[in-house]
């Protein structure tokens, strides 16, 4: 996610960045895709969770942040590999930076999750709970400020840009666990 943010900001001076799970489809067009004064959690009512927040600080699915928000929280953690935990880490970073979370009304922030099998290579991260436990200790050192990658290709398509990068392996991230 940090790579996408960095590359998008090289292309244009965006004032709002949406981080959007590809398997979520909005159900109400009144749920506007704009940023707010605070980080915005747009997908507060998913069919997967019976259109309720699964827990108070849930920040997964669809979120919108200004570049200033992203910079203030040091972006997303780079230490998560596989599925799970990074959204809760972001919620912790937002809270640590004394920012509130903006949310649309629950009857507007509704999303349908497309049923699919988990992507190969994106298994549940067995380290996610340990990483979350240490999120308050490492957020200032694990994010945009330690991001390293090699841009391999960038192809602008009609509706999206395909970016391929080499981000190395998780071997160098042992100190965060």
N, C-alpha and C positions, 0 to 999 in steps of 0.2 A: 504493500500500500504506500509505503514511503517513496518507493521508486516511481510509482504512478503520479504521486503528488509532485515530486521534483521535476519529472519530465513534463507534466502538464504546465507547471509554472514557467518552464523554459520556453514553451510554445506561446503562451499568452499570460497576461497579468490578470488571472481570474480573481473574482472577489468572493466566490463561493464554490466549495468543492464538495461533491456528493460521493460518499462511499456507499456502494449499493450492491448487496448480494444479488447475483444474477438470477437467482431462482425466486425472487419476490416480485410480484406484479401488484401495482397499486390498484385499489378498488374504487377510490373516490378521487375525482379530479380536483376537488377543493383542497386536497392535501398539496399545497403549493411547494414546488421545488425551488425554494429560495432560502438563503441563510437568515438567521435571526441574530439578535444581540448576543445570545449565548449559543453554545453548541446545540444542534437540533437533532433529536431522535424522532425520525418521521414514522418509522414502522412500529408503532406502539400496540397495534392490535392485529396480530397474525392469526390466520385460521389454524395454524399448527398449535397455537397456544389457546385455542377457543376464544380468540379476539380479546385477550387480556394480557397484561404485562406478566411475564412469568415471575419476576421479582422486581422490587422497587428500583434498583440501580441498573436494570437491563438497558444496554445501549447497542444491541446487535441488530443486524438487518440492513437498515437504511439510515444513514446519518449525514448531516450537513454541517460543515465547519468552514469558517473563513480561513484564509491563509494565516491570519494572526492567531486564531485559535490553535491551528495545527502547530505553529511555531512555539506557542506558549507551552503546550503540553509535550514538546519534543517529538511530535509525530507519533506514529505507531511503534510499538516495540519490535525490534528485529529478532528477538530471541525465540519467538514462537514459530515452530515448524509443524506443519500438519494442521488439523482442525481443532479449534477450540481455545478459548481463554483470552484472545487478544481484545475482544470487544469489552470484556470486563476490566481488562487492564486499562483501556482507554477511559472507561467510566471512573476508574481510580485516579487517573491523571487529571481528569476534569475536576474531580472533587478536591484533589490536592492543590489545584490552582485556584480554588475558591470560586469556580464558575458554576452557575446553575445549568440545568438542562432544559431547553425549550421543547415542548411536545404539543402536537395538535390535539384537539379533542379526540377521545377514543373512537367516536363514531365516524371520524374523518380519516384518522391514521390507520386505516385498514388495508391489509395486504394478503394476497393469496400466495401460498408457497407451492411452486411447481414440484410435484413428486419426482424424485430421481434417485439413482444410486450414488453413493459417495464416490467421488473421483478417485481413480487409482493414484496412489502416491499422496493422497490427502487424508490419511487415516487419522483417527483421534490421537491427539498429542498426549502421550502418557505423562509428560512433564508439566502440563498446563496448570495443575493445582499448585505445584511447587513454585512455578513462575509467578502465579497470582499472589501467593503468600509473600513473595519478595518484591512485589510491584512498587511498593512505596520506597524501597531502598534503591532501586535501579532506574527509575524513570528518567532521571536527569542524565544518565550515561548510556541509555539504550533507546535509540530512536533516530531522529534526523541527524543528530550530531555525531553518530558513529556509523552512519550508512555508507557502505562501500559496495559498488557494483560496476560492472563493465557493460556498457550498452553494446549489444550484438547486432540488433536491427530495430528499425522503427518504420512501420508501414502505415501511412495514412489511408484509411478506407473511407467510404462514404459516410458511415454512421459511427465509426470507432477508429481508434488507432491501436495497432497491434505492436506492443513493445516487448522485445525479447532481451533479457539481460542475464548475465552470469553473476549470481550473488554468493557463490562459493558454497560452503557446506555448513552444517550446524556445529562442526568440530570446534571452531573458535569461540563458540558461545557458552562453553562449559562454566565459565566464571559466573554466569547469571543464575545458575541452577542451585 
